Amino acid sequence: MNMRLIALTSVLLAVSATAPAADPPTASQELRSVLRETGSAVRGEQLFKNCIACHGQDGNGKPGGDIPVIAAQHQRVIAKQLVDYRHAERWDPQMETVAASHALTGPRDIADVAAFISVQRRDTGRTGLGDGKQLETGRSIYGRDCIGCHGADGEGNGVSLVPRLAGQHYRYLLRQLHDTLEQRRPNMPPPHPQLLDKLGVAELTGLADYLARLDPPRRVVTP
């Protein structure tokens, strides 16, 4: 009896060892898993300690253009960006490392840190701005091309994963506009590249400066 049990165990172990590993989830599958989580800001605060060195303790980033404001961004939007970094659908070596599975082990971690970031207060007094010379141009372009999705005041839409742009650092916004044009933002959905391709330097500058100066009330607009 014991010999037969040992033999059966050996066979099962051999089968297990040769069975193919399950495929890792795709970006869309992982995002669906994250969005099913409620997200705990309390637990997320502990995870956010890995982000403080760049984003600051309150998530207000730096006006130089490399580090965005993430405080008060929609929770679902933050989750999507983190998932995109994990799947090379958005590029930045440092963020890809921070978002990787060794730092954020799964959907719950992503949901928790996104929950914490989303409830931080945005400090508009520290927002980096442009020179203000092209504001009317930026206002006109925003009203023509962007307002339909990003909202009247650049507040975005957490339900449909549209990011808040209002109050973002001017230089960061300008860099993202150029990254989109130069195909360095693979997760940027159409029609962004097509719309931006029509704009000149002054228009891009004005658009980024206009958005940086917006300060809408915090709200989520349902589709």
GROMACS elastic network, one bead per residue, 0.5 to 0.9 nm:
[ bonds ]
;  ai    aj funct       b0    kb
    1     4     6  0.51693   500
    1     5     6  0.62246   500
    1     6     6  0.86310   500
    2     5     6  0.50509   500
    2     6     6  0.61394   500
    2     7     6  0.85676   500
    3     6     6  0.50832   500
    3     7     6  0.61489   500
    3     8     6  0.86494   500
    4     7     6  0.50313   500
    4     8     6  0.61515   500
    4     9     6  0.85629   500
    5     8     6  0.51192   500
    5     9     6  0.61115   500
    5    10     6  0.85519   500
    6     9     6  0.51235   500
    6    10     6  0.61720   500
    6    11     6  0.87403   500
    7    10     6  0.50877   500
    7    11     6  0.63517   500
    7    12     6  0.88023   500
    8    11     6  0.51314   500
    8    12     6  0.62729   500
    8    13     6  0.86468   500
    9    12     6  0.51373   500
    9    13     6  0.61456   500
    9    14     6  0.85639   500
   10    13     6  0.51876   500
   10    14     6  0.61747   500
   10    15     6  0.87189   500
   11    14     6  0.51052   500
   11    15     6  0.62616   500
   11    16     6  0.86340   500
   12    15     6  0.51424   500
   12    16     6  0.61363   500
   12    17     6  0.85969   500
   13    16     6  0.50257   500
   13    17     6  0.61095   500
   13    18     6  0.87204   500
   14    17     6  0.51306   500
   14    18     6  0.63872   500
   14    19     6  0.87128   500
   15    18     6  0.53005   500
   15    19     6  0.60983   500
   16    19     6  0.52494   500
   16    20     6  0.86080   500
   17    20     6  0.82962   500
   18    21     6  0.88977   500
   20    23     6  0.87156   500
   21    24     6  0.87891   500
   22    25     6  0.88973   500
   23    26     6  0.87225   500
   25    28     6  0.79384   500
   25    29     6  0.56320   500
   25    30     6  0.58098   500
   26    29     6  0.51353   500
   26    30     6  0.61325   500
   26    31     6  0.85254   500
   26    87     6  0.76018   500
   27    30     6  0.51829   500
   27    31     6  0.60597   500
   27    32     6  0.86216   500
   27    80     6  0.87843   500
   27    83     6  0.62386   500
   27    84     6  0.65307   500
   27    86     6  0.78959   500
   27    87     6  0.59915   500
   27    89     6  0.82265   500
   28    31     6  0.50833   500
   28    32     6  0.62169   500
   28    33     6  0.87113   500
   28    83     6  0.84728   500
   28    84     6  0.89906   500
   29    32     6  0.52340   500
   29    33     6  0.64367   500
   29    34     6  0.88201   500
   30    33     6  0.50657   500
   30    34     6  0.62468   500
   30    35     6  0.86920   500
   30    83     6  0.71030   500
   30   106     6  0.84696   500
   30   107     6  0.69565   500
   31    35     6  0.61016   500
   31    36     6  0.86200   500
   31    79     6  0.72913   500
   31    80     6  0.63480   500
   31    83     6  0.63662   500
   31    84     6  0.87588   500
   31   107     6  0.77478   500
   32    35     6  0.51768   500
   32    36     6  0.63541   500
   32   107     6  0.89132   500
   33    36     6  0.52963   500
   33    37     6  0.69465   500
   33   107     6  0.59747   500
   33   108     6  0.85378   500
   34    37     6  0.54106   500
   34    38     6  0.85019   500
   34    39     6  0.86297   500
   34    76     6  0.87699   500
   34    79     6  0.71753   500
   34    80     6  0.86935   500
   34    83     6  0.87787   500
   34   106     6  0.80921   500
   34   108     6  0.64683   500
   34   109     6  0.86016   500
   34   110     6  0.66614   500
   34   111     6  0.56987   500
   35    38     6  0.74358   500
   35    39     6  0.87093   500
   35    76     6  0.69387   500
   35    79     6  0.77641   500
   35    80     6  0.89371   500
   35   107     6  0.80967   500
   35   111     6  0.71234   500
   36    39     6  0.89971   500
   36   107     6  0.86591   500
   36   111     6  0.87915   500
   37    40     6  0.89870   500
   37   107     6  0.72401   500
   37   108     6  0.62915   500
   37   111     6  0.62099   500
   37   112     6  0.84136   500
   38   108     6  0.83895   500
   38   111     6  0.69654   500
   38   112     6  0.79143   500
   38   115     6  0.83697   500
   39    42     6  0.89963   500
   39    43     6  0.83797   500
   39    44     6  0.78219   500
   39    75     6  0.89272   500
   39   108     6  0.68157   500
   39   109     6  0.81287   500
   39   110     6  0.80949   500
   39   113     6  0.76207   500
   39   114     6  0.73883   500
   39   115     6  0.54652   500
   39   116     6  0.82837   500
   40    43     6  0.54249   500
   40    44     6  0.59821   500
   40    45     6  0.86789   500
   40   108     6  0.86526   500
   40   109     6  0.89908   500
   40   111     6  0.73374   500
   40   113     6  0.76504   500
   40   114     6  0.86854   500
   40   115     6  0.60461   500
   40   116     6  0.71284   500
   41    45     6  0.60545   500
   41    46     6  0.89490   500
   41   111     6  0.87851   500
   41   112     6  0.56465   500
   41   113     6  0.66528   500
   41   114     6  0.77474   500
   41   117     6  0.77696   500
   41   118     6  0.85903   500
   41   119     6  0.78745   500
   42    45     6  0.54211   500
   42    46     6  0.73481   500
   42   112     6  0.77951   500
   42   113     6  0.88482   500
   42   115     6  0.86270   500
   42   116     6  0.69739   500
   43    46     6  0.55797   500
   43    47     6  0.68531   500
   43    48     6  0.89396   500
   43   109     6  0.83237   500
   43   112     6  0.60891   500
   43   113     6  0.74043   500
   43   116     6  0.79975   500
   44    47     6  0.50192   500
   44    48     6  0.60318   500
   44    49     6  0.89189   500
   44   109     6  0.71923   500
   44   110     6  0.82821   500
   44   111     6  0.78998   500
   44   114     6  0.70990   500
   44   115     6  0.66049   500
   44   116     6  0.51584   500
   44   117     6  0.79634   500
   45    48     6  0.50442   500
   45    49     6  0.68705   500
   45   112     6  0.80167   500
   45   113     6  0.65951   500
   45   115     6  0.88691   500
   45   116     6  0.58223   500
   45   117     6  0.81721   500
   46    49     6  0.56779   500
   46    50     6  0.82977   500
   46   113     6  0.81755   500
   47    50     6  0.61925   500
   47    51     6  0.79772   500
   47   103     6  0.83550   500
   47   104     6  0.79790   500
   47   109     6  0.75062   500
   47   112     6  0.79235   500
   47   113     6  0.60307   500
   48    51     6  0.51636   500
   48    52     6  0.66110   500
   48    57     6  0.84026   500
   48   113     6  0.60425   500
   48   114     6  0.89685   500
   48   116     6  0.77634   500
   48   117     6  0.79774   500
   49    52     6  0.53943   500
   49    53     6  0.80426   500
   49    57     6  0.79686   500
   50    53     6  0.72436   500
   50    54     6  0.89227   500
   50    98     6  0.73902   500
   50   103     6  0.81704   500
   51    54     6  0.59718   500
   51    55     6  0.58754   500
   51    56     6  0.73321   500
   51    57     6  0.81217   500
   51    59     6  0.83327   500
   51    98     6  0.77637   500
   52    55     6  0.51481   500
   52    57     6  0.50864   500
   52    58     6  0.79001   500
   52    59     6  0.74501   500
   53    56     6  0.59600   500
   53    57     6  0.79854   500
   54    57     6  0.89113   500
   54    59     6  0.86346   500
   54    61     6  0.68178   500
   54    62     6  0.81359   500
   54    67     6  0.67142   500
   55    58     6  0.74092   500
   55    60     6  0.61964   500
   55    62     6  0.72453   500
   55    67     6  0.63661   500
   55    68     6  0.73320   500
   55    69     6  0.73712   500
   55    70     6  0.76865   500
   56    59     6  0.52000   500
   56    60     6  0.62665   500
   56    61     6  0.58358   500
   56    62     6  0.81969   500
   57    60     6  0.79112   500
   57    61     6  0.89657   500
   58    61     6  0.81596   500
   58    70     6  0.87345   500
   58    71     6  0.66246   500
   58   117     6  0.79433   500
   58   120     6  0.61471   500
   58   121     6  0.71920   500
   58   122     6  0.80343   500
   58   123     6  0.89370   500
   59    68     6  0.83019   500
   59    69     6  0.59932   500
   59    70     6  0.53162   500
   59    72     6  0.84777   500
   59   117     6  0.67539   500
   59   120     6  0.70319   500
   59   121     6  0.82997   500
   59   122     6  0.78537   500
   60    67     6  0.85499   500
   60    68     6  0.70972   500
   60    70     6  0.61688   500
   60    71     6  0.57405   500
   60   120     6  0.87365   500
   60   121     6  0.82919   500
   60   122     6  0.63250   500
   60   123     6  0.66937   500
   60   124     6  0.88127   500
   60   126     6  0.78376   500
   60   127     6  0.82028   500
   60   168     6  0.89987   500
   61    66     6  0.84961   500
   61    67     6  0.50500   500
   61    68     6  0.50239   500
   61    70     6  0.71061   500
   61    71     6  0.84552   500
   61   127     6  0.88606   500
   61   169     6  0.83600   500
   62    65     6  0.69390   500
   62    66     6  0.72059   500
   62    67     6  0.52666   500
   62    68     6  0.64751   500
   62    69     6  0.73011   500
   62   126     6  0.82268   500
   62   127     6  0.79823   500
   62   128     6  0.77773   500
   62   169     6  0.75296   500
   63    66     6  0.77664   500
   63    67     6  0.72620   500
   63    68     6  0.76238   500
   63    69     6  0.86190   500
   63   126     6  0.75997   500
   63   127     6  0.62289   500
   63   129     6  0.79432   500
   63   168     6  0.88015   500
   63   169     6  0.53880   500
   63   170     6  0.72935   500
   63   171     6  0.67645   500
   63   172     6  0.74742   500
   64    67     6  0.72688   500
   64   128     6  0.73783   500
   64   169     6  0.79160   500
   64   170     6  0.86262   500
   64   171     6  0.62972   500
   64   172     6  0.73874   500
   65    68     6  0.70297   500
   65   128     6  0.84102   500
   65   169     6  0.67915   500
   65   170     6  0.72583   500
   65   173     6  0.76513   500
   65   174     6  0.81088   500
   65   175     6  0.70063   500
   66   171     6  0.79257   500
   66   172     6  0.61076   500
   66   175     6  0.84075   500
   67    70     6  0.88814   500
   67   169     6  0.85007   500
   67   172     6  0.70736   500
   68   168     6  0.66757   500
   68   169     6  0.63783   500
   68   172     6  0.61307   500
   68   173     6  0.83599   500
   69    72     6  0.84557   500
   69    73     6  0.82140   500
   69   122     6  0.76241   500
   69   127     6  0.82411   500
   69   167     6  0.79399   500
   69   168     6  0.57263   500
   69   169     6  0.67622   500
   69   172     6  0.89167   500
   70    73     6  0.55019   500
   70    74     6  0.89254   500
   70    78     6  0.79211   500
   70   117     6  0.67131   500
   70   118     6  0.76529   500
   70   120     6  0.85390   500
   70   122     6  0.81400   500
   70   168     6  0.83247   500
   71    74     6  0.88268   500
   71   116     6  0.88074   500
   71   117     6  0.53562   500
   71   118     6  0.58120   500
   71   119     6  0.69812   500
   71   121     6  0.58956   500
   71   122     6  0.53258   500
   71   123     6  0.84905   500
   72    75     6  0.81633   500
   72   117     6  0.64681   500
   72   119     6  0.54914   500
   72   120     6  0.53805   500
   72   121     6  0.59024   500
   72   122     6  0.59013   500
   72   164     6  0.84947   500
   72   218     6  0.78948   500
   73    76     6  0.85953   500
   73    77     6  0.70131   500
   73    78     6  0.67387   500
   73   114     6  0.87910   500
   73   117     6  0.71588   500
   73   118     6  0.51193   500
   73   119     6  0.80964   500
   73   120     6  0.85769   500
   73   122     6  0.88086   500
   73   155     6  0.89991   500
   73   156     6  0.88336   500
   73   158     6  0.84305   500
   73   163     6  0.69148   500
   73   164     6  0.60351   500
   73   165     6  0.87135   500
   74    77     6  0.52189   500
   74    78     6  0.63578   500
   74    79     6  0.87390   500
   74   114     6  0.82695   500
   74   115     6  0.86433   500
   74   117     6  0.85800   500
   74   118     6  0.56117   500
   74   119     6  0.87341   500
   74   156     6  0.80448   500
   74   157     6  0.74977   500
   74   158     6  0.50758   500
   74   159     6  0.86046   500
   74   161     6  0.78898   500
   74   162     6  0.83941   500
   74   163     6  0.67159   500
   74   164     6  0.70731   500
   74   220     6  0.79828   500
   75    78     6  0.52490   500
   75    79     6  0.62893   500
   75    80     6  0.87693   500
   75   111     6  0.78547   500
   75   113     6  0.88901   500
   75   114     6  0.51696   500
   75   115     6  0.55418   500
   75   116     6  0.83168   500
   75   117     6  0.73610   500
   75   118     6  0.51369   500
   75   119     6  0.84250   500
   75   158     6  0.69466   500
   75   161     6  0.89918   500
   76    79     6  0.50237   500
   76    80     6  0.62332   500
   76    81     6  0.87661   500
   76   111     6  0.82479   500
   76   114     6  0.73839   500
   76   115     6  0.85419   500
   76   118     6  0.88764   500
   76   158     6  0.58439   500
   76   159     6  0.73146   500
   76   160     6  0.85141   500
   76   161     6  0.61589   500
   76   162     6  0.89800   500
   76   163     6  0.89798   500
   77    80     6  0.51348   500
   77    81     6  0.63365   500
   77    82     6  0.87349   500
   77   114     6  0.84047   500
   77   157     6  0.86334   500
   77   158     6  0.62611   500
   77   159     6  0.87040   500
   77   160     6  0.86034   500
   77   161     6  0.50526   500
   77   162     6  0.67189   500
   77   163     6  0.58747   500
   77   164     6  0.86163   500
   78    81     6  0.52482   500
   78    82     6  0.62893   500
   78    83     6  0.86851   500
   78   110     6  0.87166   500
   78   111     6  0.87758   500
   78   113     6  0.87656   500
   78   114     6  0.55669   500
   78   115     6  0.85943   500
   78   117     6  0.80260   500
   78   118     6  0.78405   500
   78   161     6  0.88310   500
   78   163     6  0.83766   500
   79    82     6  0.52414   500
   79    83     6  0.62355   500
   79    84     6  0.86126   500
   79   110     6  0.61538   500
   79   111     6  0.63450   500
   79   113     6  0.84091   500
   79   114     6  0.57436   500
   79   115     6  0.87534   500
   80    83     6  0.51165   500
   80    84     6  0.60838   500
   80    85     6  0.86827   500
   80   161     6  0.76475   500
   81    85     6  0.62702   500
   81    86     6  0.87060   500
   81    89     6  0.87715   500
   81    90     6  0.74416   500
   81   187     6  0.87599   500
   82    85     6  0.51875   500
   82    86     6  0.63902   500
   82    87     6  0.88983   500
   82    90     6  0.87610   500
   82    95     6  0.81316   500
   82    96     6  0.82377   500
   82    98     6  0.89753   500
   82    99     6  0.58595   500
   82   100     6  0.87149   500
   82   110     6  0.72357   500
   82   114     6  0.87086   500
   83    86     6  0.50304   500
   83    87     6  0.64326   500
   83    88     6  0.87716   500
   83    89     6  0.83128   500
   83    90     6  0.88708   500
   83    99     6  0.75268   500
   83   100     6  0.88825   500
   83   110     6  0.80140   500
   84    87     6  0.51827   500
   84    88     6  0.60838   500
   84    90     6  0.53487   500
   84    91     6  0.84412   500
   84    96     6  0.87834   500
   84   187     6  0.72319   500
   85    88     6  0.52118   500
   85    89     6  0.59615   500
   85    91     6  0.63482   500
   85    92     6  0.75100   500
   85    93     6  0.89403   500
   85    95     6  0.66347   500
   85    96     6  0.50007   500
   85    97     6  0.84692   500
   85    98     6  0.89427   500
   85    99     6  0.64176   500
   85   100     6  0.78117   500
   86    89     6  0.76517   500
   86    90     6  0.82266   500
   86    95     6  0.86499   500
   86    96     6  0.58887   500
   86    97     6  0.81766   500
   86    98     6  0.89370   500
   86    99     6  0.58130   500
   86   100     6  0.54426   500
   86   101     6  0.76421   500
   87    90     6  0.76465   500
   87    96     6  0.84486   500
   87   100     6  0.88428   500
   88    91     6  0.60848   500
   88    92     6  0.88113   500
   88    96     6  0.75371   500
   88   186     6  0.84697   500
   88   187     6  0.89629   500
   89   185     6  0.77049   500
   89   186     6  0.55946   500
   89   187     6  0.52790   500
   89   188     6  0.89695   500
   90    96     6  0.83011   500
   90   184     6  0.79913   500
   90   185     6  0.58112   500
   90   186     6  0.58743   500
   90   187     6  0.57046   500
   90   188     6  0.84444   500
   91    95     6  0.78424   500
   91    96     6  0.70745   500
   91   184     6  0.71588   500
   91   185     6  0.68350   500
   91   186     6  0.78576   500
   92    95     6  0.53712   500
   92    96     6  0.59064   500
   92    97     6  0.85935   500
   93    96     6  0.51600   500
   93    97     6  0.63281   500
   93    98     6  0.88182   500
   94    97     6  0.51936   500
   94    98     6  0.62987   500
   94    99     6  0.86257   500
   95    99     6  0.58918   500
   95   100     6  0.82948   500
   96    99     6  0.52564   500
   96   100     6  0.59850   500
   97   100     6  0.52072   500
   97   101     6  0.86503   500
   97   102     6  0.85791   500
   97   103     6  0.79019   500
   98   101     6  0.85218   500
   98   102     6  0.83213   500
   98   103     6  0.59813   500
   98   104     6  0.76579   500
   99   102     6  0.81480   500
   99   103     6  0.62523   500
   99   104     6  0.59518   500
   99   105     6  0.89569   500
   99   110     6  0.83733   500
  100   103     6  0.56892   500
  100   104     6  0.60898   500
  100   105     6  0.76621   500
  101   106     6  0.66657   500
  102   105     6  0.57209   500
  103   109     6  0.87200   500
  104   107     6  0.80396   500
  104   108     6  0.84518   500
  104   109     6  0.53567   500
  104   110     6  0.61990   500
  104   113     6  0.88933   500
  105   108     6  0.79542   500
  105   109     6  0.62398   500
  105   110     6  0.80324   500
  106   109     6  0.55926   500
  106   110     6  0.65419   500
  106   111     6  0.88466   500
  107   110     6  0.52036   500
  107   111     6  0.61029   500
  107   112     6  0.85523   500
  108   111     6  0.51156   500
  108   112     6  0.60428   500
  108   113     6  0.86817   500
  109   112     6  0.51374   500
  109   113     6  0.62327   500
  109   114     6  0.84667   500
  110   113     6  0.54828   500
  110   114     6  0.60851   500
  110   115     6  0.85254   500
  111   114     6  0.51620   500
  111   115     6  0.60711   500
  111   116     6  0.87860   500
  112   115     6  0.50462   500
  112   116     6  0.64038   500
  112   117     6  0.88243   500
  113   116     6  0.51362   500
  113   117     6  0.62828   500
  113   118     6  0.86236   500
  114   117     6  0.52144   500
  114   118     6  0.60963   500
  114   119     6  0.89198   500
  115   118     6  0.52984   500
  115   119     6  0.67540   500
  116   119     6  0.56897   500
  116   120     6  0.68487   500
  117   120     6  0.54662   500
  117   121     6  0.88487   500
  118   121     6  0.83483   500
  122   125     6  0.88732   500
  122   126     6  0.89400   500
  122   167     6  0.80392   500
  123   126     6  0.58316   500
  123   127     6  0.71610   500
  123   167     6  0.85992   500
  124   127     6  0.51217   500
  124   128     6  0.87873   500
  124   167     6  0.62324   500
  124   168     6  0.86055   500
  124   212     6  0.88565   500
  124   213     6  0.82246   500
  124   214     6  0.89603   500
  124   215     6  0.74036   500
  125   128     6  0.86952   500
  126   169     6  0.86893   500
  127   167     6  0.64916   500
  127   168     6  0.66917   500
  127   169     6  0.52952   500
  127   170     6  0.76547   500
  127   212     6  0.70320   500
  127   213     6  0.80450   500
  128   167     6  0.87052   500
  128   168     6  0.77910   500
  128   170     6  0.54571   500
  128   171     6  0.70662   500
  128   172     6  0.87957   500
  128   209     6  0.89613   500
  128   212     6  0.72622   500
  128   213     6  0.89232   500
  129   132     6  0.78152   500
  129   168     6  0.89309   500
  129   169     6  0.64905   500
  129   171     6  0.75452   500
  129   208     6  0.85919   500
  129   209     6  0.59833   500
  129   210     6  0.87005   500
  129   212     6  0.61066   500
  129   213     6  0.70747   500
  130   133     6  0.80660   500
  130   134     6  0.88599   500
  130   170     6  0.60116   500
  130   171     6  0.76898   500
  130   205     6  0.77475   500
  130   206     6  0.81830   500
  130   208     6  0.78647   500
  130   209     6  0.51276   500
  130   210     6  0.85165   500
  130   212     6  0.81435   500
  131   134     6  0.79331   500
  131   135     6  0.88650   500
  131   209     6  0.77014   500
  132   135     6  0.55244   500
  132   136     6  0.88801   500
  132   206     6  0.76261   500
  132   209     6  0.67056   500
  132   210     6  0.80265   500
  133   136     6  0.81274   500
  133   137     6  0.88433   500
  133   206     6  0.74579   500
  133   209     6  0.89210   500
  134   137     6  0.52759   500
  134   138     6  0.62241   500
  134   139     6  0.87101   500
  134   202     6  0.67481   500
  134   203     6  0.72566   500
  134   205     6  0.68867   500
  134   207     6  0.78788   500
  134   209     6  0.76079   500
  134   210     6  0.81164   500
  135   139     6  0.60579   500
  135   140     6  0.85968   500
  135   205     6  0.85707   500
  135   206     6  0.50744   500
  135   207     6  0.71811   500
  135   208     6  0.88856   500
  135   209     6  0.64873   500
  135   210     6  0.53923   500
  136   140     6  0.61706   500
  136   141     6  0.86455   500
  136   206     6  0.73252   500
  136   207     6  0.88516   500
  136   210     6  0.79644   500
  137   140     6  0.52341   500
  137   141     6  0.63156   500
  137   142     6  0.86429   500
  137   202     6  0.80612   500
  137   203     6  0.61704   500
  137   205     6  0.89600   500
  137   206     6  0.56936   500
  137   207     6  0.71411   500
  137   210     6  0.86203   500
  138   141     6  0.51968   500
  138   142     6  0.60634   500
  138   143     6  0.85551   500
  138   202     6  0.87461   500
  138   203     6  0.61838   500
  138   204     6  0.74089   500
  138   205     6  0.74862   500
  138   208     6  0.71951   500
  138   209     6  0.71648   500
  138   210     6  0.54896   500
  138   211     6  0.80062   500
  139   142     6  0.51928   500
  139   143     6  0.61812   500
  139   144     6  0.86397   500
  139   206     6  0.76044   500
  139   207     6  0.67221   500
  139   210     6  0.61513   500
  139   211     6  0.83621   500
  140   143     6  0.52243   500
  140   144     6  0.62138   500
  140   145     6  0.86443   500
  140   207     6  0.85433   500
  141   144     6  0.50651   500
  141   145     6  0.58652   500
  141   146     6  0.74242   500
  141   203     6  0.75834   500
  141   206     6  0.85545   500
  141   207     6  0.67687   500
  142   145     6  0.54223   500
  142   147     6  0.59203   500
  142   154     6  0.88902   500
  142   207     6  0.66505   500
  142   210     6  0.83606   500
  142   211     6  0.84079   500
  143   146     6  0.61299   500
  143   147     6  0.52758   500
  143   148     6  0.81043   500
  143   152     6  0.79608   500
  144   147     6  0.69521   500
  144   148     6  0.84353   500
  145   148     6  0.73375   500
  145   149     6  0.88505   500
  145   195     6  0.72263   500
  146   149     6  0.60112   500
  146   150     6  0.59349   500
  146   151     6  0.76808   500
  146   152     6  0.88682   500
  146   154     6  0.84424   500
  147   150     6  0.51977   500
  147   152     6  0.54698   500
  147   153     6  0.78111   500
  147   154     6  0.72095   500
  148   151     6  0.60005   500
  148   152     6  0.77364   500
  149   152     6  0.88448   500
  149   154     6  0.88205   500
  149   156     6  0.70852   500
  149   157     6  0.77966   500
  149   162     6  0.70734   500
  150   153     6  0.76818   500
  150   154     6  0.51492   500
  150   155     6  0.62229   500
  150   157     6  0.68191   500
  150   162     6  0.64097   500
  150   163     6  0.71703   500
  150   164     6  0.69774   500
  150   165     6  0.75214   500
  151   154     6  0.50858   500
  151   155     6  0.56805   500
  151   156     6  0.56155   500
  151   157     6  0.75722   500
  151   164     6  0.87056   500
  151   221     6  0.80948   500
  152   155     6  0.73257   500
  152   156     6  0.88115   500
  152   216     6  0.88121   500
  153   156     6  0.82046   500
  153   165     6  0.87525   500
  153   166     6  0.68328   500
  153   211     6  0.84166   500
  153   214     6  0.64369   500
  153   215     6  0.72819   500
  153   216     6  0.55535   500
  153   217     6  0.86064   500
  154   163     6  0.84693   500
  154   164     6  0.58311   500
  154   165     6  0.52634   500
  154   167     6  0.84972   500
  154   211     6  0.68540   500
  154   214     6  0.69946   500
  154   215     6  0.82495   500
  154   216     6  0.72299   500
  155   162     6  0.87662   500
  155   163     6  0.74374   500
  155   165     6  0.64450   500
  155   166     6  0.60082   500
  155   214     6  0.87926   500
  155   215     6  0.83338   500
  155   216     6  0.61866   500
  155   217     6  0.78438   500
  155   218     6  0.72127   500
  155   219     6  0.71239   500
  155   220     6  0.77184   500
  155   221     6  0.84177   500
  156   160     6  0.87869   500
  156   161     6  0.79663   500
  156   162     6  0.50527   500
  156   165     6  0.68438   500
  156   166     6  0.83310   500
  156   219     6  0.85391   500
  156   220     6  0.73026   500
  156   221     6  0.74612   500
  157   160     6  0.57126   500
  157   161     6  0.60167   500
  157   163     6  0.63839   500
  157   164     6  0.71539   500
  157   219     6  0.81820   500
  157   220     6  0.53857   500
  157   221     6  0.52605   500
  157   222     6  0.68332   500
  157   223     6  0.78658   500
  158   162     6  0.59830   500
  158   163     6  0.69308   500
  158   164     6  0.83170   500
  158   219     6  0.88116   500
  158   220     6  0.57621   500
  158   221     6  0.72906   500
  158   222     6  0.79532   500
  159   162     6  0.76740   500
  159   220     6  0.71353   500
  159   221     6  0.73168   500
  159   222     6  0.60432   500
  159   223     6  0.71144   500
  160   163     6  0.89761   500
  160   221     6  0.88950   500
  160   222     6  0.76775   500
  160   223     6  0.68447   500
  164   167     6  0.83305   500
  164   168     6  0.82800   500
  165   168     6  0.57588   500
  165   173     6  0.81373   500
  165   211     6  0.62841   500
  165   212     6  0.75458   500
  165   214     6  0.84113   500
  166   169     6  0.89460   500
  166   210     6  0.85159   500
  166   211     6  0.50272   500
  166   212     6  0.56991   500
  166   213     6  0.68985   500
  166   215     6  0.59608   500
  166   216     6  0.70534   500
  167   170     6  0.83446   500
  167   211     6  0.63435   500
  167   213     6  0.56848   500
  167   214     6  0.54394   500
  167   215     6  0.58696   500
  167   216     6  0.84966   500
  168   171     6  0.87115   500
  168   172     6  0.72815   500
  168   173     6  0.66861   500
  168   208     6  0.86379   500
  168   211     6  0.69929   500
  168   213     6  0.81070   500
  168   214     6  0.86032   500
  169   172     6  0.53520   500
  169   173     6  0.62505   500
  169   174     6  0.86980   500
  169   208     6  0.83795   500
  169   209     6  0.85003   500
  169   211     6  0.86582   500
  169   212     6  0.56616   500
  169   213     6  0.88833   500
  170   173     6  0.51798   500
  170   174     6  0.61593   500
  170   175     6  0.86100   500
  170   205     6  0.85357   500
  170   208     6  0.54534   500
  170   209     6  0.54561   500
  170   210     6  0.84476   500
  170   211     6  0.76100   500
  170   212     6  0.52781   500
  170   213     6  0.85110   500
  171   174     6  0.50620   500
  171   175     6  0.61075   500
  171   176     6  0.86329   500
  171   208     6  0.76186   500
  171   209     6  0.84647   500
  172   175     6  0.50727   500
  172   176     6  0.62288   500
  172   177     6  0.86729   500
  172   208     6  0.84766   500
  173   176     6  0.51534   500
  173   177     6  0.62575   500
  173   178     6  0.87669   500
  173   207     6  0.87415   500
  173   208     6  0.54394   500
  173   209     6  0.82679   500
  173   211     6  0.81784   500
  173   212     6  0.78339   500
  174   177     6  0.51227   500
  174   178     6  0.63817   500
  174   179     6  0.85945   500
  174   204     6  0.69224   500
  174   205     6  0.66106   500
  174   207     6  0.82713   500
  174   208     6  0.54706   500
  174   209     6  0.82843   500
  175   178     6  0.51824   500
  175   179     6  0.60105   500
  175   180     6  0.85582   500
  176   180     6  0.60488   500
  176   181     6  0.85668   500
  176   184     6  0.86458   500
  176   185     6  0.78446   500
  177   180     6  0.52092   500
  177   181     6  0.63929   500
  177   182     6  0.87329   500
  177   192     6  0.89376   500
  177   193     6  0.87333   500
  177   196     6  0.74362   500
  177   204     6  0.72890   500
  177   208     6  0.81711   500
  178   182     6  0.60524   500
  178   183     6  0.84668   500
  178   184     6  0.84007   500
  178   196     6  0.86959   500
  178   204     6  0.84755   500
  179   182     6  0.50694   500
  179   183     6  0.59802   500
  179   185     6  0.59240   500
  180   183     6  0.51471   500
  180   184     6  0.58204   500
  180   185     6  0.52037   500
  180   186     6  0.79266   500
  180   188     6  0.68953   500
  180   192     6  0.74957   500
  180   193     6  0.60322   500
  180   196     6  0.80899   500
  181   184     6  0.76960   500
  181   185     6  0.84472   500
  181   192     6  0.84558   500
  181   193     6  0.55823   500
  181   194     6  0.84011   500
  181   196     6  0.66573   500
  181   197     6  0.64596   500
  182   185     6  0.80895   500
  182   193     6  0.86917   500
  183   186     6  0.64828   500
  183   188     6  0.88902   500
  183   193     6  0.81905   500
  184   187     6  0.89712   500
  185   188     6  0.55473   500
  186   189     6  0.80239   500
  188   191     6  0.86708   500
  188   192     6  0.68977   500
  188   193     6  0.79417   500
  189   192     6  0.63237   500
  189   193     6  0.80716   500
  190   193     6  0.63724   500
  190   194     6  0.71108   500
  190   195     6  0.86050   500
  191   194     6  0.53212   500
  191   195     6  0.60595   500
  191   196     6  0.85749   500
  192   195     6  0.52370   500
  192   196     6  0.60613   500
  192   197     6  0.84285   500
  193   196     6  0.52175   500
  193   197     6  0.59118   500
  193   198     6  0.89612   500
  194   197     6  0.52302   500
  194   198     6  0.71159   500
  195   198     6  0.58538   500
  195   199     6  0.75475   500
  196   199     6  0.53859   500
  196   200     6  0.85083   500
  196   204     6  0.78685   500
  197   200     6  0.80813   500
  199   202     6  0.80245   500
  199   203     6  0.56916   500
  199   204     6  0.62936   500
  200   203     6  0.52817   500
  200   204     6  0.62471   500
  200   205     6  0.85820   500
  201   204     6  0.52337   500
  201   205     6  0.60654   500
  201   206     6  0.85430   500
  202   205     6  0.50529   500
  202   206     6  0.60601   500
  202   207     6  0.85845   500
  203   206     6  0.50535   500
  203   207     6  0.61038   500
  203   208     6  0.86500   500
  204   207     6  0.51412   500
  204   208     6  0.62563   500
  204   209     6  0.85937   500
  205   208     6  0.53606   500
  205   209     6  0.61749   500
  205   210     6  0.85663   500
  206   209     6  0.51124   500
  206   210     6  0.59481   500
  206   211     6  0.85625   500
  207   210     6  0.51635   500
  207   211     6  0.62424   500
  207   212     6  0.86401   500
  208   211     6  0.53083   500
  208   212     6  0.62080   500
  208   213     6  0.89074   500
  209   212     6  0.51515   500
  209   213     6  0.65560   500
  210   213     6  0.54571   500
  210   214     6  0.67674   500
  211   214     6  0.53772   500
  211   215     6  0.87476   500
  212   215     6  0.83193   500
  215   218     6  0.88454   500
  216   219     6  0.82685   500
